[in-house]
Amino acid sequence: MGLTLFRLALALGWGILLWITVQAGLQLGFDKAGDFFFGDMAHPWRAQFNIDFGFHLLLTAAWMIWSAQNRLVGLLCAVLAIMGGAVFTFAYLLAQTFLKGGNLKAVVLGRHYIV
């Protein structure tokens, strides 16, 4: 039951974020995300949120490199996680739950998982 809820949360979160991302891109331009992210740094709370989010993305990227079976694939996924945020990461995690047969230890530890 827990794995099913986790997968549903990932799928729902991915769908919502994808929809919001497409709407923002259509309204403001897909090339403007960086302008807004870095432009908001003048506001103290937005700067705090964006820097917090940036560190979260870097930690996620480091985990993807560390856990990947192949370092080159891990590096590619890390770049996609940084550029795509949760839109990429949620889809990645959802796919991994199926590829690893629902074994969350194998998902988290990747190549470091020992049977």
C-alpha positions in Angstrom: 0.0 0.0 0.0 2.8 2.4 0.9 4.6 1.9 -2.5 1.3 2.5 -4.3 0.7 5.8 -2.4 4.3 6.9 -3.1 3.8 6.2 -6.8 0.5 8.0 -6.9 2.0 11.0 -5.1 4.9 11.1 -7.6 2.5 10.8 -10.6 0.1 13.4 -9.2 2.9 15.8 -8.3 4.5 15.3 -11.8 1.3 15.9 -13.6 0.5 19.1 -11.6 4.1 20.4 -12.1 4.2 19.6 -15.7 0.9 21.4 -16.3 2.0 24.5 -14.4 5.4 24.4 -16.2 3.7 24.3 -19.6 1.3 27.1 -18.6 4.2 29.3 -17.4 6.2 28.6 -20.6 3.3 29.4 -22.8 2.4 32.6 -21.0 5.9 34.0 -20.3 8.3 32.0 -22.6 10.2 28.8 -21.8 13.5 30.8 -22.0 12.5 33.1 -19.2 12.7 30.7 -16.2 16.3 31.6 -15.4 15.5 35.3 -15.6 12.7 35.0 -13.0 14.8 32.6 -10.8 17.8 34.9 -10.6 15.8 38.1 -10.8 13.9 37.3 -7.7 17.1 37.3 -5.6 16.6 40.9 -4.7 13.6 40.0 -2.5 14.9 38.4 0.8 12.3 35.6 1.0 12.4 34.7 -2.6 16.2 34.6 -2.5 16.0 32.3 0.6 13.5 30.0 -1.3 15.5 30.0 -4.5 18.8 29.3 -2.8 17.2 26.6 -0.7 15.7 25.1 -3.9 19.0 25.4 -5.7 20.8 23.4 -2.9 18.1 20.8 -3.0 18.6 20.4 -6.8 22.4 20.1 -6.3 21.9 17.4 -3.6 19.5 15.5 -5.9 22.0 15.8 -8.7 24.8 14.5 -6.5 22.7 11.6 -5.4 21.8 10.7 -9.0 25.5 10.6 -10.0 26.4 8.6 -6.9 23.7 6.0 -7.3 23.7 5.6 -11.0 24.8 2.3 -12.5 26.7 4.3 -15.1 28.4 7.6 -14.2 27.7 9.1 -17.6 24.0 8.3 -17.3 24.1 9.6 -13.7 25.7 12.9 -14.9 23.1 13.3 -17.7 20.3 12.6 -15.1 21.9 15.1 -12.7 21.9 17.8 -15.4 18.3 17.1 -16.3 17.3 17.2 -12.5 19.0 20.6 -12.2 17.4 22.0 -15.3 14.0 20.2 -14.9 13.5 20.2 -11.2 10.8 17.9 -9.9 9.3 17.5 -13.4 12.3 15.4 -14.2 13.0 14.0 -10.7 9.5 12.8 -10.0 9.4 11.0 -13.4 12.9 9.5 -12.7 11.8 8.2 -9.3 8.6 6.8 -10.6 10.4 5.0 -13.4 13.0 3.7 -10.9 10.3 2.2 -8.6 9.2 0.0 -11.6 12.7 -0.7 -12.9 13.8 -1.9 -9.4 10.7 -4.0 -8.9 9.3 -1.8 -6.1 12.4 -2.2 -4.0 12.9 1.3 -2.5 16.3 0.4 -1.0 17.5 -0.4 -4.5 16.0 2.8 -5.8 17.8 4.9 -3.1 21.1 3.1 -3.1 21.3 2.3 -6.8 24.6 0.7 -7.7 25.5 0.5 -4.0 22.6 -1.8 -3.2 23.8 -5.3 -2.2 21.3 -8.1 -2.4 
